[in-house]
């Protein structure tokens, strides 16, 4: 994702596979296709953390140096877009940070990382589908 400068770009990450399965559509491959897909389904992606120092050049939360974290102004985003109905995180750390640092409630969706073996792909799809489609 760092190298491609866009969310969930690692080829083994299941994010785009999960969304494609939920909405019964072809998996978007290019950044423009992904942006169009998200717009079509009224899904916004946003980072909880705007600035940080990583111990390694990897996107996992355990590689963050906790003393140098700057959180994004999500409250400002929510004021600008009051029609946002639900905030979901796919990291327990992000969910905790939203609540503790910013006072924002969110729901947890299982991480789409292929290294998240607590859930099968099908279980991830079902959990995500339940939360996403209830808004439609």
MARDRENTI-185920 format. One line per 4 residues: for each residue x, y, z of N, C-alpha, C, O. Coordinates in Angstrom, 2 decimals, always signed. Atoms other than C-alpha are relative to their C-alpha. Example, Ala and Ser with C-alpha at 12.3 -4.5 7.8 and 13.67 -1.06 7.14 Angstrom:
2
+0.89 -1.19 +0.00 +12.30 -4.50 +7.80 +0.90 +1.20 +0.00 +1.94 +1.18 +0.66 ~ -0.82 -1.19 -0.06 +13.67 -1.06 +7.14 -0.77 +1.09 +0.73 -0.26 +2.20 +0.90;
% end
This chain:
136
+0.82 -1.20 +0.00 +0.00 +0.00 +0.00 +0.86 +1.26 +0.00 +0.52 +2.23 -0.67 ~ -0.89 -1.17 +0.00 +2.86 +2.42 +0.74 +0.55 +0.23 -1.41 +0.53 +1.35 -1.92 ~ -0.62 -0.10 +1.32 +4.51 +1.69 -2.60 -1.02 +0.47 -1.04 -0.68 +1.25 -1.93 ~ +1.04 -0.37 +0.96 +1.21 +2.06 -4.50 -0.75 +1.26 +0.38 -1.56 +1.77 -0.40;
+0.61 -1.24 -0.48 +0.11 +5.07 -2.45 -1.53 -0.05 -0.06 -2.19 +0.93 -0.42 ~ +1.45 +0.13 -0.09 -3.43 +3.73 -2.05 -0.33 -1.14 +0.95 +0.48 -2.05 +1.17 ~ +0.44 +0.95 -1.02 -5.38 +1.72 +0.48 -0.08 -1.45 -0.52 -0.52 -1.70 -1.64 ~ +0.18 +1.44 +0.23 -5.21 -2.09 +0.58 +0.53 -0.46 -1.35 -0.15 -1.16 -2.10;
-0.60 +0.32 +1.30 -2.87 -2.46 -2.37 +0.79 -1.31 +0.02 +1.11 -1.83 -1.05 ~ -0.77 +1.24 -0.04 -1.01 -5.54 -1.16 -0.82 -1.10 -0.67 -2.00 -1.25 -0.37 ~ +0.76 +0.98 +0.77 -1.99 -8.38 -3.51 -0.68 -1.09 +0.84 -1.67 -1.68 +0.40 ~ +0.62 +1.04 -0.85 -2.78 -10.77 -0.63 -1.06 +0.58 +0.94 -1.79 -0.18 +1.58;
+1.03 -0.59 -0.84 -4.96 -8.29 +1.25 -1.37 -0.28 -0.62 -1.53 -0.17 -1.84 ~ +1.31 +0.44 +0.49 -8.60 -9.35 +0.95 -1.05 +1.11 -0.06 -2.20 +0.83 -0.38 ~ +0.96 -1.10 -0.05 -10.24 -5.91 +1.22 -0.85 +0.09 -1.26 -2.08 +0.09 -1.18 ~ +0.73 -0.17 +1.26 -11.17 -5.58 -2.46 -0.75 -1.27 -0.37 -1.81 -1.20 -1.00;
+0.71 +1.26 +0.24 -12.09 -9.26 -2.69 -1.29 -0.06 +0.82 -2.33 -0.49 +0.33 ~ +1.18 +0.00 -0.88 -14.47 -8.89 +0.26 -1.08 +0.91 -0.57 -2.23 +0.50 -0.70 ~ +1.00 -0.93 +0.53 -16.18 -5.82 -1.18 -0.59 -0.49 -1.33 -1.79 -0.35 -1.57 ~ +0.47 +0.52 +1.28 -16.41 -7.39 -4.63 -1.02 -1.12 +0.20 -2.03 -1.19 -0.51;
+0.91 +1.11 -0.31 -18.07 -10.47 -3.17 -1.32 +0.54 +0.57 -2.39 +0.09 +0.17 ~ +1.21 -0.57 -0.61 -20.52 -8.41 -1.07 -0.90 +0.63 -1.05 -2.11 +0.42 -1.04 ~ +0.79 -0.74 +0.98 -21.63 -6.28 -4.00 -0.14 -0.74 -1.33 -0.70 -0.22 -2.30 ~ +0.13 +0.86 +1.18 -21.37 -9.11 -6.54 +0.49 +0.71 -1.27 -0.20 +0.77 -2.29;
-0.60 -0.73 +1.11 -19.07 -7.13 -8.82 +1.42 -0.48 -0.24 +2.04 -1.12 +0.61 ~ -1.39 +0.29 +0.35 -15.77 -7.56 -10.58 +0.93 +0.78 +0.94 +0.66 +1.93 +1.29 ~ -0.97 -0.64 -0.89 -12.80 -6.78 -8.35 +0.69 +1.15 -0.72 +1.24 +0.96 -1.81 ~ -0.72 -1.12 +0.63 -11.41 -3.31 -9.11 +1.50 -0.22 +0.12 +2.00 -0.67 +1.15;
-1.44 +0.25 +0.01 -7.76 -3.46 -10.06 +0.84 +1.28 +0.05 +1.83 +1.34 +0.77 ~ -0.78 -1.24 +0.03 -6.53 +0.06 -10.79 -0.50 +0.94 +1.10 -1.59 +0.76 +1.65 ~ +0.43 -0.99 -1.00 -6.65 +2.97 -8.38 -1.27 +0.70 -0.43 -2.17 +0.90 +0.38 ~ +1.22 -0.66 +0.47 -9.25 +4.70 -10.55 -1.22 -0.91 +0.11 -2.30 -0.45 +0.49;
+1.10 +0.95 -0.15 -11.41 +1.57 -10.62 -0.42 -0.13 +1.46 -1.61 -0.22 +1.77 ~ +0.29 +0.12 -1.43 -11.15 +1.32 -6.84 -0.75 +1.24 +0.49 -1.71 +1.13 +1.25 ~ +0.68 -1.24 -0.39 -12.14 +4.97 -6.38 -1.43 +0.00 -0.52 -2.35 +0.35 +0.22 ~ +1.34 +0.06 +0.57 -15.11 +4.53 -8.72 -0.88 -1.00 +0.76 -2.05 -0.73 +1.02;
+0.73 +1.03 -0.75 -16.15 +1.36 -6.86 -0.46 +0.56 +1.35 -1.62 +0.39 +1.73 ~ +0.34 -0.56 -1.30 -16.05 +3.14 -3.50 -1.07 +1.07 -0.12 -2.01 +1.10 +0.67 ~ +1.00 -1.05 +0.21 -18.00 +6.13 -4.81 -1.37 -0.60 -0.31 -2.38 -0.18 +0.24 ~ +1.26 +0.65 +0.39 -20.64 +3.90 -6.37 -0.73 -0.56 +1.21 -1.96 -0.50 +1.29;
+0.60 +0.65 -1.17 -21.22 +2.15 -3.04 +0.01 +0.89 +1.25 -0.30 +0.44 +2.35 ~ +0.02 -1.00 -1.07 -20.86 +5.30 -0.92 +0.81 -0.45 +1.22 +0.35 -0.41 +2.36 ~ -0.94 +0.42 -1.03 -17.89 +4.00 +1.02 +1.19 +0.96 -0.03 +1.78 +1.20 -1.08 ~ -1.16 -0.88 -0.12 -15.21 +6.37 +2.26 +1.09 -0.71 +0.79 +0.80 -1.41 +1.76;
-1.14 +0.54 -0.74 -11.75 +5.30 +3.39 +0.74 +1.17 +0.63 +0.95 +2.20 -0.02 ~ -0.69 -1.06 -0.70 -9.93 +7.38 +5.96 +0.92 -0.62 +1.02 +0.57 -1.62 +1.65 ~ -0.92 +0.49 -1.01 -6.93 +6.85 +8.17 -0.30 +0.64 +1.35 -0.64 +1.83 +1.42 ~ +0.13 -0.53 -1.35 -7.24 +7.26 +11.93 +1.24 +0.82 +0.33 +1.16 +1.85 +1.00;
-1.28 -0.65 -0.27 -3.58 +8.26 +12.07 +0.48 +0.74 -1.25 +0.58 +0.16 -2.33 ~ -0.49 -0.82 +1.12 -2.33 +11.11 +9.87 +1.51 +0.00 -0.11 +2.06 +0.00 -1.22 ~ -1.47 -0.02 +0.01 +1.32 +11.12 +10.88 +0.51 -0.93 +1.09 -0.05 -1.01 +2.18 ~ -0.62 +0.88 -0.98 +3.52 +8.61 +12.63 +1.39 -0.39 -0.49 +1.77 -0.14 -1.64;
-1.30 +0.58 +0.35 +6.93 +7.06 +12.67 -0.15 -1.51 +0.14 -0.67 -2.00 +1.15 ~ +0.08 +1.46 -0.03 +7.15 +3.37 +11.84 +1.37 -0.58 +0.30 +2.40 -0.09 -0.17 ~ -1.25 +0.69 -0.32 +9.75 +1.05 +13.26 +0.54 -0.76 -1.21 +1.74 -0.95 -1.35 ~ -0.35 +0.68 +1.25 +9.73 -0.81 +9.94 -0.93 +0.53 -1.08 -1.97 +1.11 -0.76;
+0.84 -0.47 +1.11 +8.32 +0.01 +6.51 -1.09 -1.04 -0.30 -1.16 -1.60 -1.39 ~ +1.12 +0.93 +0.14 +5.25 -2.19 +7.08 -1.24 +0.69 +0.55 -1.14 +1.54 +1.43 ~ +1.22 -0.71 -0.36 +1.62 -1.17 +7.48 -0.69 -0.53 +1.25 -1.74 -0.01 +1.63 ~ +0.65 +0.53 -1.19 +0.81 -3.23 +10.55 +0.13 +0.96 +1.18 +1.13 +1.66 +1.32;
+0.04 -0.94 -1.13 -0.14 -1.31 +13.69 +1.12 -0.25 +1.01 +1.55 +0.68 +1.70 ~ -1.05 +0.29 -0.99 +2.49 -3.07 +15.79 +1.35 +0.60 -0.41 +2.31 +0.54 +0.37 ~ -1.24 -0.64 +0.45 +5.17 -1.26 +13.75 +0.00 +1.51 +0.24 +0.93 +2.21 -0.17 ~ +0.08 -1.44 -0.28 +4.06 +2.20 +14.94 +0.80 +0.35 +1.25 +0.84 -0.41 +2.21;
-0.66 -0.55 -1.18 +6.15 +4.25 +17.34 -1.04 +0.88 +0.69 -1.29 +2.00 +0.26 ~ +1.16 -0.64 -0.63 +3.36 +5.27 +19.73 +0.24 +1.41 +0.52 -0.72 +2.15 +0.72 ~ -0.23 -1.33 -0.57 +5.07 +8.39 +21.04 -0.09 +1.13 -1.04 -0.19 +2.30 -0.67 ~ +0.01 -1.02 +1.04 +4.99 +10.21 +17.68 -1.23 -0.07 -0.91 -1.14 +0.22 -2.10;
+1.21 +0.13 +0.79 +1.40 +9.63 +16.54 -0.80 +1.30 +0.01 -1.02 +1.90 +1.06 ~ +0.91 -1.13 +0.13 -0.76 +12.47 +15.23 -1.28 -0.54 -0.64 -1.26 -1.10 -1.73 ~ +1.26 +0.52 +0.48 -4.43 +11.58 +14.82 -0.66 +0.96 -0.99 -0.54 +2.18 -0.87 ~ +0.73 -0.80 +0.98 -6.50 +12.77 +11.86 -1.21 +0.65 +0.66 -1.74 +0.14 +1.65;
+1.14 -0.72 -0.55 -9.26 +15.27 +12.53 -1.30 -0.57 -0.58 -1.93 +0.04 -1.45 ~ +1.19 +0.68 +0.51 -12.12 +12.87 +11.93 -1.26 +0.75 +0.42 -2.27 +0.72 -0.29 ~ +1.18 -0.79 -0.42 -14.52 +15.08 +13.92 -0.31 +1.09 -1.03 -1.47 +1.36 -1.31 ~ +0.20 -1.01 +1.04 -14.00 +17.80 +11.30 -0.63 -0.63 -1.24 -1.52 -0.05 -1.86;
+0.56 +0.72 +1.14 -14.71 +15.28 +8.56 -1.48 -0.31 +0.23 -2.30 -0.15 -0.67 ~ +1.40 +0.34 -0.31 -17.93 +14.19 +10.31 -0.90 +1.24 -0.02 -2.07 +1.15 -0.41 ~ +0.78 -1.24 +0.08 -19.08 +17.81 +10.61 -0.23 +0.41 -1.45 -1.32 +0.87 -1.81 ~ +0.11 -0.38 +1.40 -18.39 +18.41 +6.93 -0.96 -0.93 -0.76 -1.63 -0.50 -1.70;
+0.85 +1.00 +0.66 -20.25 +15.22 +5.92 -0.94 -0.64 +1.04 -0.71 -1.77 +1.47 ~ +0.88 +0.51 -1.06 -23.11 +14.79 +8.40 -0.83 -1.22 -0.41 -1.46 -1.84 +0.44 ~ +0.76 +1.17 +0.44 -24.70 +12.06 +6.27 +0.76 -1.32 +0.20 +0.25 -2.38 -0.15 ~ -0.74 +1.22 -0.31 -22.00 +9.57 +7.34 -0.78 -0.74 +1.09 -1.04 -0.19 +2.16;
+0.87 +0.76 -0.88 -24.02 +6.82 +9.02 +0.74 -0.94 +0.94 +0.25 -1.27 +2.02 ~ -0.69 +1.00 -0.80 -21.42 +4.45 +10.34 +1.49 +0.09 -0.25 +1.94 +0.34 -1.37 ~ -1.46 +0.07 +0.11 -17.71 +4.28 +11.04 +0.40 -1.41 +0.40 +0.02 -1.90 +1.47 ~ -0.49 +1.35 -0.27 -16.06 +0.89 +10.85 +1.51 +0.02 -0.05 +2.12 +0.74 -0.85;
-1.45 +0.18 +0.01 -12.51 -0.04 +11.64 +0.29 -1.47 -0.24 -0.54 -2.33 +0.05 ~ -0.38 +1.41 +0.13 -10.67 -3.21 +10.74 +1.27 -0.26 +0.80 +2.08 -1.12 +0.47 ~ -1.10 +0.14 -0.94 -8.17 -2.84 +13.53 -0.53 +0.35 +1.38 -1.15 +1.40 +1.57 ~ +0.44 -0.28 -1.38 -8.91 -3.09 +17.24 +0.71 +1.25 +0.54 +0.12 +2.02 +1.29;
-0.75 -1.17 -0.45 -6.19 -0.49 +17.82 -0.64 +1.28 -0.50 -0.77 +2.25 +0.24 ~ +0.65 -1.18 +0.56 -7.89 +1.98 +15.49 -1.33 +0.26 +0.70 -1.68 +1.41 +0.97 ~ +1.27 -0.16 -0.70 -11.23 +1.33 +17.18 +0.22 +0.60 +1.39 -0.52 +1.50 +1.80 ~ -0.32 -0.54 -1.33 -9.69 +1.97 +20.60 +0.47 +1.45 -0.09 +0.06 +2.28 +0.73;
-0.49 -1.37 +0.17 -7.89 +5.10 +19.37 -1.16 +0.96 -0.28 -1.20 +2.05 +0.29 ~ +1.16 -0.86 +0.29 -11.12 +6.53 +17.94 -0.77 +0.30 +1.27 -1.14 +1.45 +1.51 ~ +0.80 -0.17 -1.21 -12.93 +5.98 +21.22 +0.77 +0.79 +1.06 +0.26 +1.77 +1.60 ~ -0.78 -0.60 -1.09 -10.17 +6.95 +23.66 +0.51 +1.40 -0.32 +0.42 +2.30 +0.52;
-0.62 -1.28 +0.33 -8.50 +9.81 +21.82 -0.98 +1.02 -0.58 -0.81 +2.23 -0.40 ~ +0.88 -0.92 +0.71 -11.41 +11.25 +19.82 -1.46 -0.09 +0.45 -2.28 +0.72 +0.02 ~ +1.36 +0.14 -0.49 -14.57 +10.06 +21.61 -0.99 -0.43 -1.07 -2.17 -0.09 -0.99 ~ +0.84 +0.42 +1.11 -15.94 +8.46 +18.44 -0.22 -1.51 +0.07 +0.73 -2.29 +0.15;
+0.32 +1.41 +0.01 -17.76 +5.13 +18.48 +0.10 -0.56 -1.41 -0.17 +0.13 -2.39 ~ -0.09 +0.67 +1.30 -17.18 +2.65 +15.68 -0.31 -1.47 +0.20 -0.37 -1.97 +1.32 ~ +0.17 +1.44 -0.05 -17.86 -0.94 +14.83 +1.28 -0.64 -0.53 +2.02 -0.04 -1.31 ~ -1.19 +0.72 +0.44 -15.14 -3.50 +14.30 -0.37 -1.00 -1.08 -1.31 -1.79 -0.92;
+0.09 +1.01 +1.05 -14.87 -5.48 +11.08 +1.33 -0.75 -0.01 +2.38 -0.14 +0.13 ~ -1.25 +0.76 +0.01 -12.33 -8.29 +10.89 +0.97 +0.53 -1.05 +0.58 +0.86 -2.17 ~ -1.04 -0.47 +0.91 -9.07 -7.23 +9.31 -0.01 -0.82 -1.29 -0.11 -2.04 -1.25 ~ -0.05 +0.72 +1.27 -8.93 -8.07 +5.60 +1.38 -0.57 -0.32 +1.58 -1.18 -1.37;
-1.34 +0.53 +0.22 -5.28 -8.98 +5.95 -0.06 -1.52 -0.12 -0.77 -2.18 +0.63 ~ -0.05 +1.46 +0.14 -4.54 -12.49 +4.75 +0.67 -0.64 +1.21 +0.53 -1.84 +1.44 ~ -0.62 +0.55 -1.21 -2.52 -12.90 +7.95 -0.99 -0.08 +1.16 -0.68 -0.66 +2.20 ~ +1.05 +0.13 -1.01 -5.76 -12.55 +9.95 -0.68 -1.35 -0.20 -1.62 -1.48 -0.98;
+0.53 +1.36 +0.14 -6.48 -16.25 +10.34 -1.04 -0.33 +1.06 -1.45 -1.49 +1.18 ~ +1.08 +0.21 -0.98 -9.02 -15.80 +13.16 -1.33 -0.22 -0.70 -2.25 -0.82 -0.14 ~ +1.22 +0.11 +0.79 -11.67 -15.65 +10.43 +0.35 -0.55 -1.38 +1.39 -0.21 -1.94 ~ -0.16 +0.42 +1.38 -12.03 -17.46 +7.13 -0.42 +1.16 -0.90 -1.04 +2.12 -0.44;
+0.43 -1.02 +0.95 -12.55 -15.38 +4.01 -1.53 +0.12 +0.02 -2.06 +1.23 +0.02 ~ +1.47 +0.00 +0.01 -16.24 -16.38 +4.03 -0.56 +0.66 +1.26 -1.55 +1.39 +1.18 ~ +0.46 -0.64 -1.25 -16.64 -15.31 +7.68 +0.21 +1.51 -0.07 -0.63 +2.28 +0.39 ~ -0.24 -1.44 +0.17 -15.06 -11.94 +6.88 -1.08 +0.61 -0.89 -1.63 +1.66 -0.57;
+1.03 -0.50 +0.92 -17.45 -11.48 +3.96 -1.33 +0.14 +0.73 -2.00 +1.17 +0.60 ~ +1.30 -0.05 -0.70 -20.47 -12.29 +6.14 -0.06 +1.11 +1.03 -1.06 +1.81 +1.13 ~ -0.03 -1.07 -1.02 -19.43 -9.93 +8.95 -0.06 +1.37 -0.66 -0.82 +2.23 -0.23 ~ -0.02 -1.28 +0.72 -18.68 -7.08 +6.53 -1.35 +0.24 -0.66 -1.88 +1.35 -0.60;
+1.28 -0.12 +0.72 -21.85 -7.74 +4.53 -1.10 +0.44 +0.94 -1.89 +1.33 +0.62 ~ +1.04 -0.35 -0.99 -24.05 -7.58 +7.62 +0.05 +1.48 +0.34 -0.99 +2.15 +0.37 ~ -0.14 -1.41 -0.40 -22.68 -4.17 +8.61 -0.20 +0.96 -1.16 -0.83 +2.00 -0.99 ~ +0.07 -0.91 +1.14 -22.42 -2.62 +5.15 -1.39 +0.04 -0.63 -1.89 +1.11 -0.97;
+1.27 +0.03 +0.71 -25.69 -3.76 +3.64 -1.18 +0.46 +0.84 -2.23 +0.80 +0.28 ~ +1.11 -0.51 -0.81 -27.85 -2.77 +6.60 -0.19 +1.50 -0.19 -1.24 +2.04 +0.16 ~ +0.10 -1.44 +0.26 -27.13 +0.82 +5.61 -0.66 +0.32 -1.34 -1.11 +1.44 -1.57 ~ +0.49 -0.24 +1.37 -28.33 +0.39 +2.04 -1.52 -0.09 -0.06 -2.10 +0.08 -1.12;
% end
